[in-house]
Amino acid sequence: MPTRPLFATVRSFGRAALLVATFVAAQPMAAVAAEATAASSAASSASRAASGAAVATARAAPATGQPRAPSASIRPADDAWRAALPLEAKAATQAYLDRLSPDTVARSNAYFEGRNWLLLWNWLLSLAIAALLLFTRPSSALRDWAAARLRWAPARDGFYGGAYMAAVWVLGLPLGIYEGFVREHAYGMATQTFAAWFGEQLVALGVAVVSGALAVAVLYAVLRRVGASWWLWGTAVTMAFMALFIAVAPVLIDPLFNTYRPVPEGPLKSAVLAMARANGVPVDNVYVFDASRQTTRVSANVSGLFGTAAVRLNDNLLERSSEAEVRAVMAHEIGHYALNHIPKTLAIYTLVVMVGFLLSQWAMRRLLARYGARWRVPGVADVASLPLLVAVLGTYFFLATPVFNTLSRAQETEADLWGLNLAREPHGEAEVLLKLVEYRKPDPGALEEFIFFTHPSARTRIHNAMRWREQMARQGAPG
């Protein structure tokens, strides 16, 4: 729920290891990185009291010493307020949203709308970088330099791929600093000093350089062999690396950015483990990670593939949420796993990437016929065509954003409903959704939600929770 969506996780991999397929800038793994993926506000004293001994025990996890600085203002509510809440879903939803102060809503709207503009600026930046590398010839010069010193073609391509990732990172750094550091601090959602933040960006760059070098070496080795069918084989290589990334990220990459420790034994941990095991998640522990040293956002995920599944939540969620809220969040995340959203996302993206490569073949053939000599790029199988491939595919993904977001919202709605049926905590879910308003506009118009939202809006999701509550109550179930 308050974590990076699965589609954003996949796109994040495209930015790093599969630069040849999608985006230019590598997104750090912290929530995170996401989308991955993804706010917070202080839990009310009544909420904290409701958490009981389970959350108090869980909070015994090692603290990072970083201050929590939520900027959202949510009017506290207690059990009496919830008991007096109208049963009818629409009225109950409005009552929840009315607890948000006008300043909080205005701040949330400004943050989210600014993020939408950043999608455009990042795309335009990617085109400018591609044009710079192609028209001023450093791309072909780098290829020639590597060819003169490295005899093995995959080594030459891998060197080019790693250098390309580093060059793109440097050229995009000013916008990256504004987007990832300055803006996050301006809205009260970041807790790192610049030195700490920049150090993590260097780590992310290292991951991107290594994974990019490997991906480019494999991709162009395949392209040289298959000729006109490169778009089909390019899809296969892309999806193989995508699946590999999702499998190894919880084990090898995420620990580079955060420390993961078992949640202390107690009723809350037992409840989360019971929900996970009952729904087929092969885990024997629940982990908490120290996201508070980076952000004030609450976050959780059930991630992994091919036996690397892990149930994880951040310390902000434990620190500032009631037991009911934590149960609601974790039930949602378990729902993603139980509903096979990762394999389904990979299957969907196989078709998406295939279409993207097919369109890239069409566009690149024409662009290279016109500008190839000027760029010193003879064909698609030449590694110096990589900036063009990234620009074409990046444009395709940018224009298809509403399609990807619609697919993501569908999965998030499925996980919401699964989580409600598992945890049976409609009020816990609604409370967490109010916290997410800090960085996600609560009540957008229908068109804005369709184009820009990876998750349904707070109004939509709270209404779904209150509708579940209403229908269960009419059947005599508590809620």
N, C-alpha and C positions, 0 to 999 in steps of 0.2 A: 504493500500500500504506500507507505512513505519511503519508497526506495526507487532506485532507478528501474524503469520498466524494462521488460525483456527485449523489446524492440530497440530500446536505446542501448542496451548491453551489446546487442549484435552490431548496431551502428558504431558503437564505441570501438569495437574490434576492427571494424572497417577503417576507422581513422588511424589506428595504430598498425597492427600487423598487416591488414589488407588495404593499405593505402592505394594499391593498384585498382581497387574496386570502388571506393566511395569517397570518403571525405579527406580533407587535407590535414587538419590539425588534430593531434592526438589528444584525447580526453583523458585526464587522470582517472585512476581507478577508484578514487575515494568516493564517490556516490554519483553517485559520484558521477560519482564520481559521479550516472548516471546518474540522464536522464537520468545508474544507473541505475545513469542511473541513478533522488533524489534528495521540512520546515518545522518551525517549532514556536511554542509560546510556553510560558511558565504554567505548569499545572496548578490549578487552584488548590487552596488548602483543603477544601472538601474533597477534591479528587485524590489528593495525596493520602488523606485519612482513609479513603475508601480502599486504597491499595492494600492496606493491612500488612501483616508480618512478612508475606511472601516478597513483596517489593522491597521491604526494608532489608531482608536477607540478601536479595539480589544486588542491592546497592552496595553491598560489602565488597563488590569487585574493585580491583585496584583503580584508584582515581588518577586522572592525569594532571590535576591541579589547574586546568584551564577554566576560566570563568564562563558561565553560561550567560548569554546576553540576548535573550529573546526580545524581539521588538514588537511582536503582536500583542494586542490587548484584548483579552476575552473575559467577559463578565463571568465570575464564578457561578457555579450551579451545584446544588447539593441534591440529596435523595428526595427531599421534599419538592424541589423544583421539578425533578424528573417524574415524580408521582403525579404532579399536577399537570403535566404536559398533555395537550390534547391527543386523543388516540388517532385522529384522522391524520394521515401522513403529510399532507400539504401544510396543514397548520403547525404540526410538530416540526417540520423542516424549517419553516419560517421562524419559529421560536428559537431554534438553534442558531440560525444565521443572525437573528436580532441581537445575539450576545456579542457580536463583533462590533467594536467601536468604529465610527465613521473614518477615523484616522487610519485604523488598521486596514480597512477595505481600500481606502485611497492609496495607501502605501503598497499593498499587494497588487492592485491594478497597475500602478506605475512600474513596479518591478517586472511583472509578467509582460506587459506591453513593451517594455524596453528589451526584454529577452527576445521577443518576436522580431524586433528590428535587428537585433544582433544576428539572427539567422540569416537575414539578407546581407548584412555587412560581411559575415564570414564567407558566404558564397561569393560575393564580389571580390573579396580578398583572394580567395582561391583562384579565381579567374585571372586576377592581376598577377599573382605569383606564377601561374602557368605561362602567361604571356611574357613575363620578364625572363623566365628561364629559356623559353623557346626563341624569342626574337633577339635576345642579346647573346645567345649561343653558349652560356655556361653549361647548359645541359649536354650538348654535343661535345663540348670541350672536356667535360668530366668523363664522358664515355671514351673519348680518344685517349685521355690520360691513363684510364684503367686498362684499355686494350694494349697500350704500349708496355705495361708492366706486369700484367696478369695473363697467363696463357690459358687458364681454364675458364671457359665462357661463364659458367655459373658463378665463379668467384668474381669475375668482372661485373656481372649483373648485380650480384649481392652487394659489392662495394658501392656501385652506383645507387642502389636502393637505400642503403644506410646513409650515404651522403645526401641523397635527396631528402630523406626524412629530417636530417639535421638542418639542411638549408631552409626547408619549409618552416621548421620550428623557429629559426632565427628571424625569418622574414615576417612571421605572424606574431612575434613576441609582443610588440606594443599593444595590439588588440587583445592578446591573451592576458597580459598584465591587467589591462582595464577590466576585462570581462571576469577573470578569475580571482583577482585580488582587490582592486580598487572598488569595483562595484559591489562585491560581496561585503566588504567592510562598510561601505556607505549605507547598506541596508541592514547592517547589524547581524549578518549571518556568518561571518568569518571570525575565527579566533586566533589565527596564526599571525606571527610577524612576517614581514616580507622575506626575511632570510629563510625562515622555515618553509614558507610557501614555495619560494624559488628553488630550495633544495629538493622538494618533492617534484617540481616540474623537471628538474634535471634527471631525477630517477625515472620519471615517465618518459623523458626523451631517450634515456638509455634503453628502456623496454621497446620503444618505438623503433629505434635504430636497429636493434638486434632482430626484432620480429619483422620489420620492414625489409631488411637485407635478406632474410630467409625467404620471405614471401615472394619478393621480386626475383630472386635467383630461380626459384621453382617455377614461377609463372612464365618467365621468359624462356626457360629451358623447354617448357611445354609448347609455347607459341612458335618457337623455331621449328618444331617437329611436325606440327599438325596443319599448318597452312591455313586455308580458308575457314576451316572449322574451329579456329582459335576461340571464338566466342563461347562455344559449347565446352571446350576443355578449360577455358578460363573460369567458367562457372564452377566446374568440378574442383579446381584448385582452390578457388575462393571459399567454397563451402567446407572443404576439408580443413583449411586453416581456421575458419570460423568455429567449427565444432571443436577443434583442438584447443583454441583459445578459451572457449567456455569451460572446457574440462579442466584445464590447468590453472586458470585464473584463481580459483579459491585456494589452491595449494601453493603456487609459485609466485603469483603477481600481487594479489591483495595483501599478503603479509609484508610486502615492501613498503606499504603506506600506513599500515595500522598494526597494532599488537592485538592478537586474538587470545582470549583466556576463557576457560570454562565458566559459565555462570555458576555461582555458588549453589550448593544443594538447598532445596526448599520447595514449597508448594508450587511456586510459579514455574520453576524449571521442570518439575514433575508434570505439570499440566501441559507445558509446551511439548515436552518429549512424548507424552501420551497422545496428543493430537497428531504429532508427526508420525509416530509409529502406526497409529490406527489408520493412517492414510497412505501408507506405503513408502514413507521417506526413510531410507536405510541409514539412520544415524543413531549414535549412542550418546550424544552430548549436545549441548546448546552453548554457543560462544557469544561473548560480548566483546566488542572492539571499541577502541578509544577515539571515536570520531570527534569527541568534544575538543580535542586539541586542534581540530581543523575547522569545525563548523558548529552551529547551534541547531542544525536540522536533526530531526528524528529520522531513523532509518532502520531497516531490517531487510533480510533476504533469505531465501532458501535457494541456494545456487549449486551449480555443478552438473557434471555429466559423466557417464561411463564410470560410476562408482565414486565420484568425488563430491557427492552431495554433502552440503553443510547447512546447518540452521544457525543463523547469526543475527544479532541485533546490536545496535550501538548503545553506548552508555547514556546518550541523551534520552533515548526512549525509556531506559530503566530509571533514570534520574527524575524525569519529569512527567511520568505517566502512571496512571493507576493500573492495578492488575487487570481490570476489565479491558483497558485500552491495549495493554501489551498482548493479552489473549486475542483481541480482535485483530491486531496487526499481524501476529504470527499465524493465525488461522488463514488470513488472506494470503500470506506468503506460501504457506503449505498448500493452499489451493492452487497456486501457480504450478507447483511441482506435481500434485496429484492429477491435475488436468492436462499434464504433459505439454505445458506451454512452451518449454524450451525446444523439444523435438518438433512441435508444430510450427514454431517460429522459424526453425531451420528449414523445414519443408517449404513454408511460404517464401522465405528468402531465396531458396533455390530458384523458384520461378521468377522472383523479382530481379535477382542478379542476372539470370539468363536473359531476360528482356533487356536489362541495362547493357550487357555485353553485346547483344545483337544490335541494339541501337548505336552503340559505340563503334561497331564494325562499319556500319553504314556511314556514320558521321566522320570517322577518322579516315576512311578511304577517300572521301571527298576533300577533307581538309589537307591531307598529305599530298593529294594530287595537285593542289593549288599552292601550298606553302612548304611542302616537304623539302624541296631543294634549298629554299631560303633558311629553313631550320636545320638543314643537314641531317634530316631524318628520312631514310629511304623507305621505311615501311613500319608496320605495326610491330613486327617481331624485333625491331631495334629497340634496345632498352632506353634510348634517348627519347622515345615516344611516350615514356611514362607520364611526364607532366600533362601531355595532351589527353592521355587516357583518364587521368585523375580529374581533369577539368570537365571532360565530357560526361563521365559517370557522376561526378559531383553535381553537375547541372541536372541530370536525370533524377537523382535522389532528391535534390532540392525541390524540383517541380512536383515530385510525387509525394511531398511531405504530407498532404492531407490523406492520401491513401494509407501511408504507413501509420499515421496517427489514428486513423479509423480502426485499423487492425489492432493496434495497441489498446485502444479504448475498449474494444470488444473483449479482449482478454482480461483487462482490468475489471470489467463488469462481471465477467464469469468468476474471477477470483473473489470479488466482493461478496457475491451471492454464496459461493462455496464457504467463505469465511463466516458469514452470518449463520449458516446452517451448522457449521462446526463449533464455533465458539459461543453462539447464541448471545452475542453482546452488541445489540444495536446501539445502545447508548455509548459503549466503549468506542465503537467505530466512529460515531458522530463526533465524539470529543476529539479523537485524533485528527479527523478531517478538519476540524476548526484550527488545529495547530498547523496543518499544512497550508492554510490560507496565507501564511507568512510569505510564501514564494509562489503560490498558485492562485490566480484570480478566482474568487469564489462564485461569481454569478455572471458568466459571460453570455453574450448573445449566441444564438444557435450557430450562425456562420463562423464566428470566432472559435467556438468550441470545436467545430468540425475541422477547421484548418490547422489550428495551433495546439490543441490539447492532446497530449499522450495519454492522459487519464480523463475520465469524466470529471466534470466540475464538482466542486464541493456541494453545490445545491443538488445536483443530480444524484450524487452518491449518498448524501444524507437522506434524500427523499427515498432512495431504494432501501436504506436501513430502516427508516420510519415506516415504510410500506410493509416491510417484513415484520416489524413489531406489531403493526396494526392487524395484519392477517393472522399472526400467531396468537395475539390476544383474543381475537374473535373465535379462535378455536380452543380457547381456554389455557393456552400456554403462557408462562410468565414472560414479561418483557415490558 
